[in-house]
Amino acid sequence: MQPFELLVGWRYTRAKRRNHFISFISLASMLGIALGITALITVMSVMNGFEKEVRARILGVASHVQIAGGDRGLEGWSDIAAETKKNPEVVGAAPYVMGQGLLTTGQSVRGVVVRGIDPALEGEVADIGGKMMAGSLAALKPGEFGIVLGVGLSRSLRALVGDKVTVIAPQGQVTPAGLIPRLKQFTVVGIFRVDHHEFDNGLAMIHLADAQVLYRLEDRVSGVRLKLKDLYKAPEVTRGLARSIKVEAYLTDWTQQNANYFRAIQIEKRMMFIILTLIIAVAAFNLVSTLVMVVTDKHPDIAILRTLGASPGEIMRIFVVQGTLIGVVGTFLGVAGGIALALNVDTVVPAIERLFHFQILSSEVYYITELPSDLHWQDVWSVAVVSLLLAFAATLYPSWRASRVNPAEALRYE
């Protein structure tokens, strides 16, 4: 048998009211909650999608974990790589040499980060081999002094595959005339594009052996880069490797190397959650107005129920049920709409662009030209719970007003 309060509250919710304005306000409150939830779930999913896309592009060139030596480099990198692979989370290891330099062609000069790599091992830690627009990483041969440029760097230097560029290393040679920088001519053997400004416009790669010669490291390297099975375990794996590796080295993971990017995205995501939650809060305030008007409209009914023996608490629970039902229906509609829209952003957005003849993310301005979406069920549950709590809170004051109705006063003019 249904509880008395639930039965009456359900009847009040679905009954046609004499005052159509109250019905309209109830519908507006319900749709307001649904619209706010739909917008919040969609925006959170798009923010998740952007985070995932940026992370994938960064980690396509960077590494999950990096073991770096001091100013003199790291000796015995192969032994260090073998030691790291004893950790079950490590699936790949590759050495690297990192240095700064200037690239010149004719009148063009650009400052770059020069990374020396082993083409045979680089595929274990990064996906840059699959991002080549021209040439390949395999064209980097020891002693041939080939170089691979980012697409932005290639355009600014006007250098194509087969062209010559001069690399100026900051470590100079001391002569009687003073310090003279070292220069070496390289041949462009590849151009890559990862759609990330920092790498496309400021990274040049050469063979590991050529980098050791250019920066006078002999058989040493700058460090070892690692790839993990689960990139989210990078901080934990880094702490474990710091205890197991016996050489002096600096260990960092991708969350430290790119902290500003992901911290900014998390802050934006939290702020969007707070701002869009205000839409739901406005709808909840409408629910307060609706229930206050319903209580006023139902004064005679409340008086009769009190006369028949209903307690103030039972009267209060009737209107709590009614308001909560409106909130539940609005939340259900909003969650359904938000999930549907978040899962179909890649279809809905192009349709809107075709309909209104404009592009939301222009390829002339943005590297990412499509709105990515990554639905997290934790976000859905969080939004639904916040909505239900706001709807429940909105019922308390009107319900308390209903419980305070005096039967004699309410029935005096009936």
N, C-alpha and C positions, 0 to 999 in steps of 0.2 A: 504494500500500500504506500502511495506517495505521501511524503510529508505535506502537511497543510500549507506551509509557507511556499513550498516549491510549486504546488498545484495552483495556488492563487497567483503567484508571481508569473508563472507560465501563461496563465489565462489572460492576465493584464497585458503581457507582452504581445500576444498574437491577436488580441481583440481589436476590432475597429472602434476607434474613439469618436466620440461626438465632436471633439475639437480636432479638425484636420490639421491645424497648425502644429499641434503637439506631435502628430504622426509624422509630419514633414521634418520637424526638428529631430525626432528619433532616427529617421532615415538618414538625415544629414550627419548625425553623430556617428552612425554605423559606417557610412561611406567614408567619412573623414578618417576614422580609425583604419579602415581598409586601405585607403589611399596612402596614408602615412607609412603603414607597414610595407606596402608594395614598393614605395620609393626607397625606404630604408634598406630593405633586403637587396634591391637592385643596385643601389649605390655601393653598399658594402661588397657585393660580389664583383662589381667593376673595379673597386679599389684592390681587392684581392687579386684580380686578374692582372692589373698593372704591376703589382708587387711580384707576382709570379713571372711575368714577362721580363721585367727588369732584371730579376735574379737570374733567369735563364740566360739572358744576354751577357751579363757580367761574368757568370761562371762558365760561359762558353769560351772565355779567354783567360780569366783568372783561375785560381785553384781553390779547392776546399780548405786545404791546410798548406802552409808554407813554412819550411825550415830554412832559416837564413843564417849564414855565418857572419863574422865581423868584417872589418875593413879589409883584412887579408884573405877573405873568402873561406871556403869550407873544403877541407881535405877528406879524401876517402868517401866521396858521395855514394859510391856503389854499396859500401858496407852499411851506410846509414839507410839507404833505400831498402836493402835486404832486412835490416832490423825493423823498419816501419811496417813492412809487409807481414811481419809476424802478428800484427794486430788484425783480427778478422774483418774489421771495418774498412781497411785500406785495400783498394782494388787496383791502384795504379800509382807509379812514382816516376818522376822525370827530373833531371838536373836542369839548371838554368844559370845563365850569367846575366846580371842586370846592370846597366850603366846608362849614363846620360850622354848626349852628344848633340851636335848640330849636323843637319843634312843640307847640302847645298847643290843646286843645279843652276848654272848660269847666274842670274841675279836673285834667285829665290833662296832664302835661308829659313829653316825651321828647326826649333828645338824639339827633340824627341827623346823618348825612352827607348833604348836599344836593348832588346832581349835576345840573348843567345840560347838556342834550343837544340835539342837532338831530335831531328824530324822523325826518327824511328820510334822514339818514346813519347813524343809530345801528344800523340793521339790518346795515350792512356790517361792524361789529366785534363785535356781541353779538347773542344770540338772545333777549333779554328780551321782545321783541315777541310771541314765541310762548308766553310764560309768563303772559300776562295772564288773571286770573280774572274781572275785570270792567273795562269800559272798554277803552281802547286808547292806545298811545303817540301815535297820530295826533291825539288830542284835545288834545295840548299845542300851543297856538297862541301866537305871540308877542304879548305885551301883554295876554293874557287871564288870566294868572297861574293856570294850572292846575297841579296836582301829582299825581304818581303815587306811591303808597305800597306798601311791602312788606306782605304779608298779616299778619305778626306786628305790625308797626307800626300797621296799620289796626285790628287787634283791641284793642291796648292803648289806642289813642286813641278807640276806638268811633266811628271815622269811616268812612262808606260813600261810594260815588260820589254826588256832588252836595252833600256836606257841606262846611262851611267849616273850615279850620284856619289858625292863625296861625303864621307863621314869624318867629322872632326871630333876627336876624343878630348875631354878636358884634361886628362893626365898628360902633360906635355913633356918634352925632352929639354933637359938643361944643357945649354950651350954657352960658350963665352959671350954670345950676343944677348943672352937672356933665355927666358922660358919660351919654347916654341911648341905649339900644340901639334899633336900627331894627326896626320891626314891619311885616309885610305879610301881608294875608289872602289865602289861596289857596283855590281850589275843587278838591276831589278829583275827578279825571277818570278814574282807573284804579287798579286794585289788581293787583299781580303776586305770583307765588309761584314761587321757584326751588328750594325745599327746601334752602336753605342759611341757617343761623341768622344769620350776620353780615349778609346782604343782606335777608332777609325781615323782620328786626327793627330794622334800623338804616339803611336806605337810602331816600331820597326823591328823586324826579326831577322837575325842572321844565324848561321850555324854556330853551334857551341864552340867548336875548335877555333873558328875565326874570331869569336868574341873573346876567347882566352888569349889569343894573340893580340887583339886590339887593346884590351885592358890589362895586359901583362899579368895574367893570373897563373901562367904556366899550366899545371894540371889541376888547379883548384877551380871551384865553381862558386857562384854567389849563394847557392842553396839548392834545395830539393822541393819540388811541388808534388802534392799528394791529392788523389781523388778518393772519395769515400763512397761506400754503398748508400748510406743515408746522410745527406748533407746537413740535416738538422742535428746530427750527433757530433758535428765538428768541434764545438767547445769541449765536449766530454773526451773525444779522442785526442785533442790537443793536450789536455791535462795529462792523459795517460802516457802519451809519447814523451812529454817533458820529463816524466819520471824514468822512462825506460832507456832513452837515448843518453849515452855517456859523454858525448862531446858538448862543448860550449856552443850553443846556438840559440837563436831567437825563434820561437814558435808562435805563429799567428794563424787565425782561421778567417774564413770569408766574412763572418759576422763582425770581426774587428776591422778588417781591411776596408769594408764598405759600409761602416756603421752609419755614416751620415745619410746615405740613400735610404736605407731601410728604417732608420729612426724617423726621418721626415715622413715616410709613407705611413708609419704607425701613428704618428701625431695627427696627420690629416684624417686617417681613418677614425680615430677617436673623436675628433672634432665634428666630422660628418655625422657620426652616430649621435652625438649630443644635439647637434642642430636639427637633424631630422626627427629625433625623438620629440622635439617641441611640436611637430605637426600632430603627433599622436596625443600630446598633452592638450593641445587646443581642442581636438575632438573630444577628449575626456571632459574638458570644461563645458563643451556643448551638452555632454551627457548630464552634467550637473543641472544645467538649465532645463533640460528635458524632464528630468525626474522631479525637479521642484514644481514644474507646471503640472505634471501628472499627479503629484501629491495634492496640489490645490484642487485639481479636477476630481479627485477621488475622496475628498473630505467626507461626503455622505456615506460612501462605502466603508471607509475607515471607522466612522462612528458606529455603523451597524455591526461591524466585526468586533469592535470593542464592547458593544452592548451584549453581544452573544458570548463574550468571555475571552476574546483574544487578548493576550498580554501585549504591552508595549514592545517587548522584544520580538514577538511573533510578527507584529506589524512592521517593525524595522526590517526583519529578514525578508518579508514579502518584496519590498522595494529593492533590497540588496540583490535578490534573485533576479528581478526584472532588469536592473541596470547591468548586472553581470552577464545576463543572457545577451543583451545588446552588444556588450564588449566582446563576448565569445564569438558571436556571429561575425562582427567586424574583423576580429583577429583572424578567424578562419579564412574569410574572403581575402584579407590582405596577404596572409601567408601563401595562399594558393596563387594569387596574382603575382606576388613577388618571386616565387619559385619559377612560375611559368615564364615571366619576363627575363629573369636572370639566366635561365637555361636557353633562351632564344634571342639574346641580345644580338648575336651575329646575324640573325635573320631580320629582326625588327629594325635595327639601325640602318642597314642598307636600304630597306623599304622606305623609311622616312627620308633618307637622303635623295632617293629617286623621286619621291613625291614632291619635295620642296626644292629640288635642284640645287643642293649645296652639300658640301662634305664637312662632317663634324671635325675630323682630324685630317687636315690637308697634308698630302705627301710633300708639299713644298716647305712645310713648317715642321712637321713631326716625323720622327722615325717610325713610330707606331701609327699606322693609318687605320687600324680597326680597333673598336672597343673590345678589349678582352674581358672575359667574365669567368670567375672561379667561385662557385657557390660552396660555402662552408655551412654545414648543418648546425654547427655550434652557433654561428651568427643567427640562423633562423630561430633556433630555440631561445636565444637571448632576447631577440626582438619580440617574440611571442610572449615571453614571460613578462617583459617590461610593459607591454600593452595590456595584458590581463591585470597586472598590479595597478596600473593607472586607472583602468576601468573600474576595478573594485574600489579604489580609493575615492573615485568620483561618486560612488553610490552612498557613501557614509553620511554626509551631511543631509541630503534629501531624505534618506531613510530615518535619520534621527528626528527630522522635522515631522515626518509622518507619525512616529511613535509618540510625539508630544501633542497630537491633536486631541482636543477636549470633545468627547461625544456630545455633550449637552449643547455646546456652542455650535458644533457642526450641524446638528439636527434642528436647531431653533427655527430656521426659516424654511425647512423642507416640508 
